């Protein structure tokens, strides 16, 4: 940082100030910061004006003790060209300077006035400033927004100009970048031009991570997908420290501390608050830390220290629906990871096609200090951790089980007995006609038939706009031998007449695919009644 902009004075000349009390607000390269009083006394003089850019080391104001004479202020380079003004004494009120028209080449306006003008669509070049040296204030912008063309210093000329034929294309308004945006744009441009980027991309199967997250939520620990990604990133950086580094004059500066920058969308543009010493935190600690930083970013409460010393950055735009992108490194960091949205995709799993939730990860590296092999070890480690997230501490049965699909059931016989074991979506149970551990196969089939009929009836009722309340299905079959007869008792709560109800049941029976699997020699008796 070499300079800052004075946004607002909180104290007037002559007011008493306490030690540590906020005196004024300054916009730095990274954030808006409150400047606190280093002592107790009286604000004798406000040297820097609101909206003025002040070099680092230049005075902002002067605080005096009771009865202490004012010190002579050294001339400031920023004001050296200004004509000499009569020096007011400590006891005399400051003399207001007459407003001068703002230069049409460069609009002189306070940062808050610029923000307000951008929000309300006011052209600052058409606003007369009432502040010092003709600076445009927030009140000037409000007046211009309320008065329309009357806010122009030359109303008649403006009216004539509006009647003139259309000229060259001109912008509807100009939005000056905030200091944070300007510095970010400057640094990214320099990084893109000076750092030789290369990018590695992988697709990650997120089914196990999502299952582990659900398991933790059921146990009372709520974390976001971003939290899981950040934890996997920290673990991968621990194993690949050369990526947690920066390039400098032919050397790689490798860090033990993992200071994780996380891109956050804030009111003044993209900010990257930093989770310092992320290597000391578990996933719950990471979650709490980034939540607090993001909240402060949205409320413009970040301190400069919150934005400094990042060693690696993660940018997750998945929440905005973006699936992939080419990231730009935040120099001097050696790498940056971009994370896309999670989408159902067809993946090849052990030689078969399956639909699973997947996301794409793109990591940009500084090729001056990180070669392809080193980068690939980090990239594949992140992928491996997210696809086998035991680090989350979720129950082993959930985190380690192969994610299943609907209609994907595994049945295993145990020895020569009739007992079988079923695995479905990470759950296991046994089937044995004499064992209470689970239903026998025929009972399981009847349950599937009843569920299928119930869902088919609900769909048919919705299509035909028939109101249906509670529905129950009771299915039975002959006790012994091959199944020869199935009895189905269907009870429906509805206001439809008998004719519409029976037609609805016929449609539901035809639409039930499990009903269609029953052989013709098996009798299915359907009994319909009302609840």
N, C-alpha and C positions, 0 to 999 in steps of 0.2 A: 504494500500500500504506500502510495506517495502523496495522496491528497484525499480530502473528504468534503462532503457538502453539508453545510449547516441547514438542517431542516426546520427546526423550531426552537425558539427560546422559551423555557418554562418560567423564567424569572425576569422581572423588569429591573432597570437600574434603580438602586436605592433600596431594594428589598433585602431582608435578612435571609441568610442561607446557612443551613446546618451541614455539618460534616456528613458526607455520604448522600446528601440530597441530590436528586436529579436536577441539573441546571438547564441542559439543552439536549437536543437530539441531533445526532450526526449520522449521515449515510456514508458507510465505508464501502470498500470494494465488494464486500460480501453480505452485509446486513445493516439494518438500522440500529444504532447503539445509543443508549442513554449515557451522557457524560455526567459523572457524579462530582460533587464538590470535594476537593481535597482538604478543605478546612472549614471552620465556622467564621462567618463575617458578613460583610455587606457587598452585594454586587455593585461595584463602583462604576464599571463601564462594560458595555457589550461591544467588543472590538469587531467581531465578525458578524455580518448581517445574515438574516435568514435568506437562503438560496445561494449564498456565496460559497465558492469552492476555495478551500483553505489548504495550503500545503502542510505536510507533516512537519511539526516543529514550530509553526507560526502560532501566535497567541490567539485565543478565542475571546477571552474576557479578562477582567481584573477584579479580584476580590480584596477588599481592604478591611482592616479592623476598625472598631469605633474610634473616631478621631484621628486615624492615620491618614496622612496626606497621600494623594495619588502619585504613583511613580510615573515618570515620563515614559510614554510608550515608544518603542523603537519603530522607525518607519517600516512599513510592510511593502514587499515587492509588488504585491497584487494591487496596492493602492498608490504606488509611487507616481503614476501618470496622472492621478486626479489632482485638480487644483487645490491649493491649500485652503483649509477651512479654519475658522476661528476655534481655538481650543476652549472648551467649556470647563469650568471649575468643577470640583467634586460636588459642591453644593448646588450648582445651577443645573436645571433640567436640560437635557440634550435638545438642540435646535433641530427641528425637522427639516429635512432637505426637500426642495421642490421636486415634484415628479417630472422626470424627463421622458420623452417618448422613447419607446423601445426601438432598438435598431432593427430595421427590416431584414438585414442580412442574417442576424442571429437573434432569436427570440430570447429575451431575458425573463425567466419565470422560475418560481420556486418549484422544487420537485413535486410537492403536493398539488400545486396548481396544474402542473403538466399531467399528473395522473387523473385529476378531475376533468381536465379538458379532453383527455382520451376517452374517458367513460361517457361524457356527455356530447362528444362529437363537436367540440368547439375548436375553431381554427385560431390558434394563439397569435398568428400573424395579424389577425383582424381585431385584436383586443388591446386596448390602451391600459398600460400598467399604472397603478396608483402607489406602488411601493417605492422604496429607495432606488434612485437612478432609473426610474421607470419600470421596475420589476413588476411582473404580473403576479398577483396574489390569488388565493382561492376565491376571495370575494369578487375579484374582477371576473373570474371565469363564471361564477354563479350568475353575476349580473348579465354577462354576455349570453349565457344559456337561456336566461329568462327573457332578455330583450331582443333576441334575434339580431336582425341587421342593425338595430339601433346601437348595438355595442361597438360597431365599427367607428373609428375616430372620424371618418369622413362618410357619413350616412348617405349623402346625396350621390357621391361618387360611386359608392357601393351599389346603390339602386340603379345607376346608369350602367354600371358594369354588368349587372345581372341581366339587363335587357340586350346586351351585345350578343352577336352570334357566337356559337360554341367554338372555342379555340382548341388548342392542343389538350390531350388527355392530362388531367390533373388528379391527384389523389383526393379522396373525400376528406381525409384528415391525416395528420402526421402524428404518430405515436413515438415519442422519444423513449428509447430504452432506459429502464432504470439502471442505476449504477451496477447492480448485481448482474442484470442481463448484459450490459455492455462489457463488463469484465469477463463474463462467461463466454460471450461471442469472441472476444479478442483472444482468450486463451485457447478455445477450441480451434479457431482458425490457425493459430500458431502450431497447435498439436497436429492438426491434419496436414499442414504444409511441411513440418519438420520431422515428424515421427513416421518411420516406415511401418505402416500397419499391415498385418495379415490376420485373417479371421478364420477360425475353425467353428463348424456348426455340427451339432448332434441333435438327434430326436430322442426324447426321454419318455419312457413308459412310466406314467405317474400313478398307476393303479395301486401299487403298494403304499406309496406315500399318502395317497388319499384315504386308503383303508386305515392306515396307522393314525391319521389325523382324526377320523371318525371314532376310532377306538379311544383315543385320548380325550376327545370331547365327551364321550359317554362316561368317562371316569372323572370328569370335572376339569380337565386341562384343555383350555381352548387356545389354539394357535392358528395362524393363517398359513396359507400356502407360501407366502413370501417368507415367513419365519422359517419354514422348513428349508427353503432354498438358501437362505442366509446361513443356517446352521451347516448345511452340506458344503457351502462355499468355505466357511471357516475351517472345517475339517480337511478339505482338499488343500487349502493354503498351508496348513500345518505340515502336510505331507510333501508339499511342493513349494518350499519357501522361496525359490528363485522367482516365482510369479508374484510373490508379495514383495515387490522391489521397485526400484526406479533406476533409470539409466542416467549417468552423469560423466561426461568427459572420458569416455573409454572405460568406465567402471560400472558395475552393477552394485547398487546400494541395496543390500538384502536386510530386511527387518525381522526381528523376533516378534515385535508387537504387530498384531493384525488390527489396523484401524479401518473398519469397513464403511465406505461411503455408500449411501443408499439414496438414489434419486427420488425426489419428492416434488409433486406438483403444488406450488405455493401461489398465492395471489400475485406476487411480483415475478412469476416465472419459475423455471426449474431451479431448485436448490438441492444440494447434496450434503445433508447433515451426516455426521460421522459417528459411528459407534466405536469409541476408543477402547482398545484392549478387548476386542471381541473374543479373543482366544481364551479369556477367563470366564466366559459366560456359557450357560447351557441354553437350550432352545427357549425356555421360559424367560430367562434373563434377556436374551436377544429380543424377544417379542415385546417385553415391557420397555426396553430402551428405545427401540425404533418407534413404538407407539407414542412415547413422550416427545421424541424429537419431531415426529411428523406433526403432532398437535401444535408444538411451538412454531414450526415452520408456517403452518396455516394461519396462525395468529400473529405473525411477524414478531415473534419473541426470541428468535435464535440469537445467541451471542456469537461473536467471531470465533471463539474457541470451539463452538459446535460444528464449525465448517472447515476446520483446519486439520492438517496432518493425515489425510486419508492415504492408505497404502494400496487399496484395491476398491473398485466401485462396482455395484450391482444396479442395473436399471431394469425394473420389471414393468413393462407396459402391457402385460397380459390382462390386467383389469380393464383396459381400454379396448380390448378385442384385437390388438395387434399381434400377429402370429410370429413375425420374424422381422429382422432388421439388421443393418450393418452398423455396429457401434463405433463411436469415435472415442479414443482414449483421452482421459483427463490427465495430460502431462503435468508433473513428471512421473505419474504412476506408469507402471509397465504393462498394465492390462485392464480391461473392463469387460464385464459380462452383461449381455442383454438377454432377457428372459421373455418369451412370448406367451400367448394365451394357451390354455389347456383346451384341446378339442378332441372329440372322438375320432380316432383314425384307425385304419386297417393296418395291423402290424403282423409280421410273420413270427409266430410263436411255435417253436419246435416243429417247423415244417407245415404248419397250418395257419390260415388267415384268421385273425381275431380282431374284433373292434375293442379298442382300449383307449382310455384317456391319455393323451400324449401332448407334449409341448416341445418346442424347439428352443435351443440355447445357442447363442452366437457369442463367441469370446474373441475380442480383438487384442492382439499382442504387439508389443514394440519389438520388431525384428532385430534391432541392434543388439539386444541383450538376451532375447529368448528365441531359441530355434524351434523348429517344428516338432521335434521329438519331445523336448521339454514341455512345450505347450500341450501336446497331445496327452501326456501323462496327467496333467491337471484337468484337461477337458473330460477325459474318460473317467477320471476319479469322481468328478462332480456327477456325471451320469450314473456311475455305479452306486454311489451313495443314495441318490434319489430313487433308484430302482430297487434298492435293498436297504430301507431306512431303519435298521436296527438301532441306530444312534438316537432315535426319538424315544426309546424306552417303552414303546407300545408292547402289549402282550405278544409273546412269541407266536401264538397261534394266528394272530391277525397279521402281524408284520411279515412273517416268514411264509405264510401259506401262499401257494400259487393262486393268483387272482382268477376266479372262475367267471364264466359267462352264464347268462340265463340259458336254460335247457342244456347245461353241461354237467352231467352227474357221473361220478365215478363210483362203481360198485365193486367190492372186493370180497371174494369168498374166503372164509377162514377154515383151512383144513378140509376135512371131508364132511363137515356138518352143514346144516342148512342155514346157518347164520351168515349174514352178509353185512358189510359195512359200507355206508354211503357217505360220500364227501361232496358238498355243494356250497360254493361261495365261501369256503373257509370253515364251514360247519360240518360236523361229523355225527352220525348216529347209526345204530344198527337195526336191522330188520330180522325178526325171528318170531315165528308163529307161537312159540311158547315162552318168549322172553318179554318182560314188560319194558325193556330198554327202548322199544320202538314198535310201530305197527307192522303187521305182516304185509307182504307185497300186495295182496288183494285189497286190503283196507287202504293202503296208500293210493292205489288206483282209484278207488271209490272217492277218496278225498279230492284227487285231481279232477275227476269227472264233475263232482259237485261244484268245485271252484270255477271250472271252465263254464258250466251252465250258468252260474251266477253272474260272471263277468259278461258273458254273451247276452244275457237278458238285459243287463244294465245298458249295454251299448245299443241294443235294439230299441229299448225304451227311449233313450236320448234322441235317437234318429227320428222316432215317430212322435216325439214330444208328449210322451205319456209319463205322468208323474208316478214314480215308484219310490216307496219308502224302504222299510226293512224287508229283507229277503232272506229266507233260510232254506237250506237243502239238506234232506236226510236221505242218505243212500244206503241200501242194504243188499246183500247177495246171499245165495244159499250157503249154508254153513259148511258143508263138506263136499269133497270131490271137485270136479271141474265146475267153473261158474256157468250156470245154465240160465239163471234168471236174476235180473237186477231190478229192485224196486226203488223208485225215486219219488220222494214226497217233497213237492215244491210249494212253499208258502210265501205269498207276496202281499205286501201292504200297498194298495193302490185304490184310486177312485174310479178307475176305468171299468166299463161294464164287462160282463162275462165273455162276450164275443171278442172284444178287443184284447182281453187278457189271454184267452186261449190262443189267439193268433200270434200274440207276442211271444208266448211260450214256444209255439211251433217254430217261429223264426229263430229264437234263441237256441233251440235244440239243433236246427240245421247249421247254425253258425258255430257250434261247439265242436272243435276239431277232435277232441278226445271222444266225444260221442260217436263220431264217424269211424273211429278205430274199432268199435265193438262189432264183432262178427254177426252176420244175420241170424245164425242159429241161437244166439243169446237173446232172450226176450228182455226188453227194457220196458217196464210199465211206469208211465209218468202220471202221477196224481197231483193235481193243482188245486190249491185252496187259498182262501184269503186269511190274512192275519187280522 
